[in-house]
């Protein structure tokens, strides 16, 4: 999904006049707020969505926070600001920040240009699916930007390859060991191919370089400094069952495995809330805008600027984000997410410092409604 380049600039420019509210649920003070609210309620009333959260922050101010619907179809428990959503591939933005934090830590021996066979020897001499051998192992940067050559869920992924990124009772180590046995689909660096498996490999490289499980590093390096208390790969047992949004799916979500949930799908199975997603997004914007200020992200302004340079011009993908360039002003960073019946979207306007996030669950397999993210974007961009 590509973000409307005008979206966050509109949210920042028009909504800036709205005062800050201490409460998590904010009044609807603008025409754009009211349209967004009406459109989401309509989608729920039509049976397209089960529940949703939306939030906007700008330079420390909570501009909008709204929750809708119920945590599951036919559930009596309503969604609130504390409800956890599975944010799908929006997880890649958090994973990227965690890895970039490691890269900027002088005590951790990892750089964007490092080849991953220094940690994972199985990738030292990989084969290519079309025949022959790869010229080298992929790099950390290529994993971050989907240019590693590791197989893609969007390009003829086999059932076995799919199992390795959708089986949540195995470990990340087990998953990556098996991913390494599969041929690359292209020479490293030669082709953009969106790859959940590649992000699993990235997570395992980070574990080995940082000498800790990825979840531990995520919490210590990102979540705790930012005050994120509900963002985790492993929420089972930490929160009541009625605080998880599942929509029409009641059996597939990873947390339902309880203590058997062992696998963090690095680029796809993070749980969070729209509110915490905007806190994270705002921190990215703040470091871009004020490089000498307090930096809880632990990422240098130089590295933050790497996020705004697409490694693939057609996809506009950089290091864990899609980039919408705008002539004369800083770009918008964004990402969408989808896993099972859950959906999410995050966008950060680096120029204004505004951060927007939405999480929602589907009420049925194929809801008869237009693209939900597009409705949300159109609502926010309304005059």
PyMOL commands that set and color helices and strands:
alter all, ss='L'
color gray80, all
select helices_A, chain A and resi 7-15+31-45+88-103+116-118+121-123+140-144+159-163+172-179+196-210+214-226+241-243+254-260+274-289+301-306+372-380
alter helices_A, ss='H'
color red, helices_A
select strands_A, chain A and resi 49-58+61-69+85-86+271-272+322-326+329-339+342-349+354-362
alter strands_A, ss='S'
color yellow, strands_A
deselect
rebuild
show_as cartoon
